[in-house]
Amino acid sequence: MGIVESIMKKVLEKGIITQKTKLSQSVYKIRIKSDSISNIEFIPGHFLRLGVGIGKDDIPMKDKVRSYSVWDIDRNHKTMDLAIATHGNGIGTKWVENCKPQDTIHFKWKKGKFTIDQSADSYLMIGDLSALSHLYIINRNLPKEKHVESIIYSQNINELFTDVDGTKPFQFYQMQLNPYNEIIDNLQGLINKMQGRKMVYIAGDSRICIALNNYFRKNLNWKTEQIKTKPFWNPNKKGLE
């Protein structure tokens, strides 16, 4: 292990994997326990920077850390859950397939801006499998009186797993990759159901995030503060959140 990795391990928080469960054909739930969780000022929508390549000399430094959404957190028991999809052959996929309970992990918090915002009356959640756990925790922490519509899609609808409480609060769709036109076809009917101040969360495929951000601003005349986007991956890049 090099000097840089030794420093990384000292500055990062340390945790232990206590549970690994397969949620669907390509998605694993990973539960992490760490004393630091009890004191974190957590806002639904925060990420983890997780060291998935520490100790592997054949992996470039830029690929040793990956970002994952926090799906659930329990400060009393000092645990948090991640839901990680294993599509592709990247370092993140290899790590989650090979990790096991009692493994030590190193991480730090990444707060970002794609977090819960309770200022709207109605919400629209749009995303693919990679965004599902992130949208789940935001939805779960909205006040009960908020109205929520959704378009959550996957090429294989069976990959879309339930939330931590076993419910499916979102509408699931079977769609191919980059389904811009199909999403647009479903939008107006959902928006018509939304009352008061509206907000949309768009996450997952960067192409969809960009295209829908433009559509909401230019075609529907929504204001920038009504539109929250977060690209989790890009088909032409490696390691994008």
C-alpha positions in Angstrom: 0.0 0.0 0.0 1.4 3.4 -1.0 1.8 6.6 1.0 -1.3 8.2 -0.5 -3.4 5.2 0.4 -2.1 5.2 3.9 -3.1 8.8 4.2 -6.5 8.1 2.7 -7.2 5.5 5.4 -6.2 7.9 8.1 -8.5 10.7 7.0 -11.5 8.6 6.0 -14.1 7.2 8.3 -13.9 3.5 9.0 -16.8 1.1 9.1 -17.7 -2.7 8.9 -20.0 -4.4 6.5 -22.5 -6.2 8.7 -25.0 -7.5 6.0 -25.0 -8.2 2.3 -28.3 -9.1 0.7 -29.3 -9.6 -3.0 -32.3 -7.5 -3.8 -32.8 -8.4 -7.4 -30.7 -9.9 -10.2 -28.2 -7.1 -10.2 -28.7 -5.1 -7.0 -27.2 -5.7 -3.6 -28.0 -4.2 -0.3 -24.9 -3.4 1.8 -25.3 -2.5 5.5 -22.4 -0.6 7.1 -21.9 0.0 10.8 -19.7 2.8 12.0 -19.5 4.7 15.2 -19.3 8.0 13.3 -22.9 7.5 12.0 -24.4 8.4 15.4 -23.0 12.0 15.1 -23.5 12.8 11.4 -25.7 15.7 10.5 -27.5 13.7 7.8 -29.9 15.1 5.3 -31.8 12.6 3.0 -30.0 12.8 -0.3 -26.4 12.7 1.0 -23.9 10.4 -0.6 -20.9 8.3 0.5 -17.5 8.4 -1.1 -16.5 4.7 -0.6 -13.0 3.4 -1.0 -13.5 0.4 -3.3 -10.0 -0.1 -4.5 -7.8 0.6 -1.5 -5.0 -1.9 -1.3 -5.2 -2.9 -5.0 -2.0 -1.6 -6.6 -3.3 -2.4 -10.2 -6.1 0.1 -9.9 -5.4 3.8 -10.8 -5.9 6.2 -7.8 -8.8 8.0 -9.6 -10.7 4.7 -9.6 -10.2 3.7 -6.0 -13.3 5.8 -4.8 -16.9 5.5 -5.9 -20.0 7.5 -4.8 -23.1 5.8 -3.6 -26.5 7.1 -2.3 -27.4 6.4 1.3 -30.7 4.5 1.1 -31.4 4.4 4.8 -29.7 5.4 8.1 -30.2 4.4 11.7 -28.2 6.6 14.1 -29.3 4.6 17.2 -27.8 1.4 15.8 -25.0 3.3 14.0 -25.8 1.7 10.6 -26.6 2.8 7.1 -27.8 0.9 4.0 -26.7 1.2 0.4 -28.3 -0.3 -2.7 -25.7 -0.9 -5.4 -26.5 -2.0 -8.9 -23.8 -4.2 -10.6 -24.3 -3.5 -14.3 -21.0 -3.3 -16.1 -17.6 -4.6 -15.2 -16.2 -1.5 -13.3 -14.4 -1.5 -10.0 -17.6 -0.7 -8.2 -19.3 -3.8 -9.6 -16.3 -6.0 -8.7 -16.2 -4.6 -5.2 -19.8 -5.2 -4.4 -19.8 -8.7 -5.9 -16.8 -9.7 -3.8 -17.3 -7.8 -0.6 -18.6 -9.8 2.4 -19.8 -9.2 6.0 -17.0 -8.3 8.5 -15.0 -6.5 5.7 -13.6 -3.2 6.8 -14.5 -0.2 4.6 -13.3 3.4 4.4 -15.6 6.3 3.5 -16.4 10.0 3.7 -19.6 11.9 3.4 -20.4 13.9 0.2 -23.4 16.2 0.9 -24.1 17.8 -2.5 -27.3 19.6 -3.4 -29.5 16.7 -4.6 -31.2 16.5 -1.3 -34.6 16.7 0.2 -36.5 20.0 -0.3 -39.8 20.3 1.5 -40.8 23.7 0.0 -43.1 22.3 -2.8 -46.7 20.9 -2.5 -46.3 18.3 -5.3 -43.3 16.3 -6.5 -42.4 14.3 -9.6 -39.6 11.7 -9.3 -38.0 10.5 -12.5 -35.1 8.1 -12.6 -33.7 4.7 -13.5 -32.4 1.8 -11.4 -29.3 3.6 -10.3 -31.4 6.4 -8.8 -34.1 4.4 -7.1 -32.6 4.2 -3.5 -31.8 7.9 -3.6 -35.3 8.9 -4.6 -36.8 6.4 -2.1 -35.1 8.1 0.9 -36.1 11.5 -0.3 -39.7 10.4 -0.8 -39.8 8.6 2.5 -38.8 11.7 4.4 -41.3 14.1 2.8 -44.2 15.1 5.0 -47.2 12.7 4.4 -49.4 15.5 3.0 -47.1 16.1 0.0 -48.3 14.8 -3.3 -45.8 12.6 -5.2 -46.0 11.3 -8.8 -43.2 9.2 -10.4 -41.7 7.6 -13.5 -39.1 5.0 -12.4 -37.9 2.8 -15.3 -35.7 -0.1 -16.2 -35.2 -2.4 -19.2 -36.1 -5.2 -16.8 -38.9 -4.1 -14.5 -38.1 -7.0 -12.1 -34.8 -5.2 -11.2 -36.7 -2.4 -9.5 -36.7 -3.4 -5.8 -39.0 -2.3 -3.0 -38.2 0.3 -0.4 -36.8 -0.5 3.0 -40.3 -0.9 4.4 -41.3 -3.4 1.7 -43.5 -0.9 -0.1 -43.5 0.4 -3.8 -44.5 4.0 -3.5 -43.4 4.8 -7.1 -44.9 3.9 -10.5 -42.6 1.4 -12.3 -42.2 1.3 -16.1 -40.4 -1.1 -18.4 -38.4 1.1 -20.8 -35.3 0.9 -22.8 -32.1 2.9 -22.2 -32.4 6.7 -22.8 -36.3 6.6 -23.1 -36.7 10.4 -23.5 -39.8 10.2 -25.8 -41.5 7.6 -23.6 -41.0 9.7 -20.5 -42.4 12.8 -22.3 -45.4 10.9 -23.4 -46.2 10.2 -19.8 -45.4 13.6 -18.3 -48.4 15.7 -19.0 -50.9 13.3 -17.4 -48.8 13.2 -14.2 -48.2 17.0 -14.1 -52.0 17.5 -14.4 -52.4 15.7 -11.1 -49.9 18.0 -9.3 -51.3 21.0 -7.4 -49.7 24.0 -5.8 -45.9 24.6 -6.1 -44.4 21.8 -8.1 -40.9 20.3 -8.1 -39.2 17.6 -10.1 -36.2 15.3 -9.2 -34.5 13.8 -12.2 -31.6 11.3 -11.7 -29.7 8.5 -13.3 -28.7 8.5 -16.9 -26.9 11.8 -17.7 -28.6 12.0 -21.1 -32.0 12.0 -19.6 -31.0 14.5 -16.9 -29.8 17.0 -19.5 -32.7 16.5 -21.9 -35.5 16.7 -19.3 -33.9 19.7 -17.6 -34.1 21.5 -20.9 -37.7 20.3 -21.5 -38.9 21.5 -18.1 -37.3 24.9 -18.5 -38.0 25.6 -22.2 -41.2 23.7 -23.0 -43.0 23.8 -19.6 -41.4 27.1 -18.4 -40.5 25.7 -15.0 -38.1 27.8 -12.9 -34.6 26.5 -12.2 -35.3 26.2 -8.5 -38.2 23.7 -9.3 -35.9 21.3 -11.1 -33.3 19.1 -9.4 -31.1 16.9 -11.5 -28.3 14.5 -10.7 -26.5 12.4 -13.3 -25.4 9.1 -11.6 -23.8 7.6 -14.8 -22.9 8.4 -18.4 -22.6 5.6 -21.0 -19.4 7.3 -22.4 -17.6 7.8 -19.0 -16.4 5.7 -16.1 -16.9 6.6 -12.5 -19.5 9.3 -12.9 -21.8 9.6 -9.9 
